[in-house]
Amino acid sequence: MLKQLIEELSTIALTEYDAQVSYEVRAARATASQGLALLDELDKLETAG
């Protein structure tokens, strides 16, 4: 049981790390105008749903 818990926590930690690295890479490559355009798209989806 403890082994399963450690494996689960490890999986979660690795997933979160991968997401953070992916975010940082995208943020480094993107421009402010691209970010604002993405936020506009998300706002449209939120209000439409």
Backbone bond lengths (Angstrom), bond angles and torsions (degrees), N, CA, C in turn:
res aa  C-N    CA-C-N  psi(-1)  N-CA   C-N-CA  omega(-1)  CA-C   N-CA-C  phi
1 M - - - 1.450 - - 1.530 110.45 -
2 L 1.312 117.13 -44.05 1.460 120.31 179.54 1.521 110.60 -65.29
3 K 1.331 116.03 -37.62 1.463 120.54 178.30 1.523 110.75 -61.72
4 Q 1.330 117.81 -41.67 1.464 122.05 178.13 1.522 110.92 -63.12
5 L 1.312 116.84 -41.22 1.456 121.34 179.55 1.529 110.61 -63.18
6 I 1.320 116.63 -44.09 1.467 120.80 179.27 1.522 110.40 -64.59
7 E 1.333 117.37 -40.55 1.456 120.52 177.70 1.524 111.20 -63.61
8 E 1.315 116.40 -42.52 1.470 121.11 178.72 1.527 110.84 -62.54
9 L 1.318 117.33 -45.77 1.463 120.97 179.44 1.529 111.12 -64.81
10 S 1.317 116.95 -37.47 1.462 121.02 177.05 1.519 111.05 -63.45
11 T 1.316 116.14 -43.27 1.466 120.95 178.73 1.523 110.76 -62.06
12 I 1.301 116.36 -44.17 1.469 120.69 179.23 1.523 110.54 -63.36
13 A 1.317 116.97 -44.51 1.463 121.18 -179.49 1.528 111.16 -62.42
14 L 1.323 117.57 -43.42 1.467 120.94 179.15 1.526 111.40 -65.80
15 T 1.309 117.02 -39.61 1.462 121.10 178.51 1.524 110.57 -63.76
16 E 1.316 116.85 -44.16 1.460 120.64 178.79 1.527 110.93 -64.84
17 Y 1.324 117.55 -39.55 1.462 121.14 178.42 1.521 110.32 -63.81
18 D 1.334 117.00 -45.14 1.465 120.62 178.41 1.530 111.37 -60.28
19 A 1.325 116.55 -41.54 1.466 120.35 178.73 1.527 110.82 -63.92
20 Q 1.312 117.34 -41.49 1.465 121.57 179.55 1.519 111.16 -64.03
21 V 1.325 117.03 -44.99 1.465 120.95 179.54 1.524 110.28 -63.76
22 S 1.320 116.82 -43.47 1.461 121.05 178.28 1.528 110.66 -60.10
23 Y 1.328 116.60 -43.67 1.466 121.23 178.07 1.525 110.74 -60.80
24 E 1.311 116.89 -46.24 1.463 120.58 -178.06 1.528 111.95 -63.93
25 V 1.329 116.97 -38.85 1.466 120.35 177.84 1.525 109.97 -65.18
26 R 1.318 116.96 -46.17 1.464 120.18 179.10 1.523 111.31 -63.47
27 A 1.308 117.26 -40.92 1.462 120.89 -179.80 1.527 110.95 -64.45
28 A 1.321 116.92 -36.40 1.464 120.75 -179.82 1.532 111.67 -69.68
29 R 1.318 117.05 -30.22 1.466 121.40 -177.34 1.523 113.21 -88.93
30 A 1.301 117.79 -23.93 1.461 121.92 -172.69 1.524 112.10 -84.50
31 T 1.322 113.68 163.96 1.459 120.53 174.61 1.524 108.83 -108.02
32 A 1.304 115.49 166.27 1.466 120.08 178.94 1.529 110.69 -61.62
33 S 1.315 117.21 -39.22 1.468 119.72 -178.75 1.533 110.98 -66.33
34 Q 1.327 117.57 -34.83 1.465 120.13 176.18 1.532 110.51 -66.03
35 G 1.302 116.03 -40.41 1.461 119.89 178.45 1.516 112.09 -64.50
36 L 1.321 116.38 -42.13 1.466 120.30 178.66 1.528 110.80 -66.12
37 A 1.324 117.35 -38.28 1.464 120.54 177.56 1.523 110.45 -63.08
38 L 1.319 116.87 -40.82 1.459 120.62 177.93 1.530 110.83 -64.10
39 L 1.309 117.28 -42.48 1.471 120.00 177.39 1.522 111.30 -62.14
40 D 1.331 117.34 -38.72 1.466 120.78 176.94 1.528 110.73 -61.63
41 E 1.335 116.90 -42.78 1.462 120.81 178.56 1.528 110.71 -62.90
42 L 1.327 116.66 -42.64 1.461 120.00 178.98 1.526 111.48 -64.21
43 D 1.333 117.01 -39.20 1.462 120.21 176.52 1.516 111.40 -61.39
44 K 1.335 116.98 -41.20 1.471 120.54 179.05 1.521 110.58 -63.60
45 L 1.319 116.67 -42.69 1.467 119.80 179.17 1.530 111.81 -64.56
46 E 1.320 115.33 -38.60 1.466 119.85 -179.00 1.521 111.15 -66.96
47 T 1.323 117.51 -42.08 1.464 120.30 -178.55 1.521 111.65 -75.69
48 A 1.338 117.82 -27.62 1.463 121.11 179.26 1.526 111.52 -76.00
49 G 1.324 116.30 -28.58 1.467 119.98 -175.18 1.460 111.36 -90.22
